[in-house]
Amino acid sequence: MAPDKVEEWIREVEERPSSAPLIIRFIAGRLETLTRRIEELRAENIELVNGRKVEEYERRITNLEYQLELLKRQVGSGALEPAQPAAADTTSLVLFAPSGRVLRVELAATELVPAGVAASFLGEIAPDGQPPYLLATSTQEELLFVFDTGRTVTLPVTAIPAADREKLDWQQAFLQEPRASEELAVALPISRLPLFEFCIQTSRRAFVKKIFKSSLESYLANFYLGTGVKLQLDKMCSLVFGNKTDRFVMVSQEGFLFCSDVDSLPVAIEDVLKLNPTDHIVSSFILNPKSSLLIATYNGKALHRDAGWVEQSSSFKSRGQPAISKERREAGTRVAGAAAVDENDWGLVLRSDGKLVTYTMGDLFGSGSLLAGHSPAQVLGFTTFRVPGSGS
């Protein structure tokens, strides 16, 4: 604030006293700005003296090194441990329950058989009164476990001991131990995190939150993601990576679809689909233009639709696009799972008789049935996977 400027203001006030309030407000605003900047500089100076800035930079470097290591696992870098390349040809089927119990089955590409039994339960199938969640992923992956409290834990897939595929037993399961009354809600492969801009968090009652990658990295560093819910009786459902031009799809148990480009999703928790009180979200995923939609029902139907069939939702809180006719819904048809697939993918079904059965997409596209020859059984869970080396 130059001295000649001050003299000019004094003369202005002497000649036109009515201008005094305006000049005083200007000076007050300028003083406030300068004071705030001084405080910021003082805080930065204190951080430098205390080493806090250095610690922040070190955290950023550590995070970048972690992301680099995740990418190395994806591309098979020579920096990997000697034992890991052997796992590149295997897929790990991970089954997990709310109580934190986790089973892992290794599926070698050479052992996969269309309509073949990949594994079988020895005793109970649903340890916590509900079917376990299914995830098929690369054995070289890193998993992010998220509890319904928002707490997170990461560990390599290989840290979970491989179970006897012919005698799956929850009593022998690995335990990712919950704290207090929390439940394990999500398991997500995170090696490809650096390739995406966002992580979409969904709840069972169709609440959605879009998380920027930079924010997600900060959350993971603090081992806390947030619950992603607003309603007391709601629970976290899923996490999906995506980029802003991708199409994000959710499917409810009663067969209603929500579809939106990722860029349009809310950054604060918001309900985007109007569900019936008895309905809830069972699957969410990114649907690419060249992919197909496959919906598995509890009574063993495999509903196949082209990506172009899925309609963009006109607004939030709409009823969604029905994938099941009203007559079938009223007759009790319900969705066990859904996914975006193509001809190179495999499907895996958990049946009510305790068998885990694999299918090629060609089988399912053609027959439309997940229980051919096994009509007494029901579908309790459904997931898909890509055999390593068969495509992107």
Protein Blocks (a to p, Z undefined) as FASTA:
>chain_A
ZZklmmmmmmmmmmmmmlmmmmmmmmmmmmmmmmmmmmmmmmmmmmmmnommmmmmmmmm
mmmmmmmmmmmmmnopakbcfklmmmmmpccdddddfkopacdddddfklpcghiafbdc
fbdfblnopacddddddfkbccddddfkopacdddfklpccddfklgcfklpccdddehj
bccfbdcdfklmmmpmbdcdddfkopacdddfklmmmmmmnopgbjoiabfkbccfbdcd
ddfkbccddddfkopacdddfklpcfbdcdfbdcdfkbccfbdcdddfkbccddddfkop
acdddfklpccdfbghiabjafbdfklmmnopacfbdcdddfkbccddddfkopacdddf
klmmmnopakgoilmpccfbdcddddehiaZZ
